[in-house]
């Protein structure tokens, strides 16, 4: 590869990776907008979704070989199982983790999500162990070449899915009653309640939606970068950074933040040093926090922060 | 506003704390209680001894300390090691035990712990083995980091330690001598690199790229490759590392694509080695890829799938035992171990379990000759292990070499149709 082809490759890899951060960040933003909580178990949704899909899609043995599973369902069904499973986990988390603590401060509720993420990670470890797992690529075909950069079919799936999720969310929030109700309870919970919106149920919906986004992200990256039980923490942190870059409340900002973060990471790892890949993310986080508290994209965030109790 | 900014920074600091706090917490909550997993047979010791005519008297059981990483990132190596240890000790005890120098039969009482793939935890369990269980000798240390971490502890206590990990730093002291109390059964990384070099020379390669995991195992393997290629006239045109647990290698592979390397050498275990190989293939590389012995278990083929086809790596002979020529002196021992392991666990034995087999069989020989005395066991291991036919090789341990096996104990293996295929040295130029 020539240097310019390499550059193109770094950007393609970065955008692919960044799409995942974007999906996770979208989940963060959705929950934050509706409940004011930063849900640090967001990355675990991706892990759980992916592991459930893997479990029904291929032969695996769970609980250290105690429970062999050989369903080998077709991929679309496996994805559905993964997403629905994650939604269930998300709803259970809200119902039994967040709701009982609804009178506590937002900060305490955030701590609940951190605890939940550790617990969920432990459960995944018990069931699936420490080995990396992989799903077969969604479509098997030769990778494409663009400006000398190699784009695998799976990268196309990742980018395409992220795009569909963003557009879908936009229409959902703009044009559906449920989406409008969610926005209403985020904008003014009291008024929303007066209008007959069950804001508690809206929290549940937000968690379900975020879990679905996370699970989709987790499933779609598994064919190219595998899934391990401890992947969730890093995904949560990267998604969180992307969310802050995007200005906390803006779904589009979150997506741009995610893509930007992935690209910066990929370029830095390739051009500077691959050993410090993750370190660059946190350098970016600190720079954003120090230079522009409002995020790179968002503007009116001080108000939002105030509302979040930050 | 300023308050809010401070509060937000507080959150971020909190996040940073989570990273540091969770990094160890993320590594395994034990899936098995770390209580000693004693070989069941050991508890039946009093009735187990044979009662035939001149039955030797029964003596006190001999204690044997062991620790492996049965959970955590290197558990795919540690589990077969622990299983082998349990199996061999059970077999010894079922046969009456070890006939010690006092003429009495001694059961072997195994004290085995899980270090959770964590070097700090390894030191803790080794201290426990020495201080509480009072074992005279220890076998274990699945990963090189775990093994290296406990050197100081066993040296201070004067307890011989037979490591099952491969880094040369385990036995090589900084001053060029061998660590007095430490031995190891896996081949050094140096002979592995020598086989890789032989293969490159057979092809006439002069420029290669090298990528390895950023820990003791990867660093040692990379250093060995640098050493042999410098002597062998081969240039490493690109060298890079990645953190343990990394699964996205697109940046590194892209950088390699920009060089004129004609082969890629990888120093990793399946956790990273499999995704790296998959992405290497996905990116459409046409140069061959050669790994080191770190990927020598089934997990690699299972996770890398079709991408594993054509991958080469040097390793001990166990993987391809049945394909070896009958003239090979290790063949019978290897086939016996494979059969025993398969009978007991119903799955194929791995090279890593073989490292544990070598360790416990050497200790058994030492018990027979000198009994449970730490200093005497150490001297025995250093001076009396000659032409010892093991799983990892034929050992000739000496004061200058606490590993005792060289390039002859290794073979080059190619992955073909999802299986390992023995490559005889005269065929190196034809693979992959």
Interface residues (C-beta under 8 A of the other chain):
Chain A: X1 X2 X3 X5 X6 X9 X10 X13 X16 X17 X38 X40 X64 X107 X110 X114 X118 X121 X122 X125 X126 X129 X130 X131 X132 X133 X134 X136 X142 X143 X150 X152 X154 X224 X225 X226 X228 X230 X231 X233 X237 X240 X266 X269 X270 X274 X275 X277 X278 X282 X285 X286 X289 X293 X302 X305 X306 X310
Chain B: X1 X4 X5 X7 X8 X9 X11 X12 X15 X16 X18 X19 X22 X25 X26 X27 X28 X29 X31 X71 X72 X73 X75 X76 X117 X214 X240 X241 X242 X243 X245 X246 X247 X248 X250 X251 X252 X254 X255 X257 X258 X270 X271 X274 X275 X278 X279 X282 X283 X284 X299 X303 X305
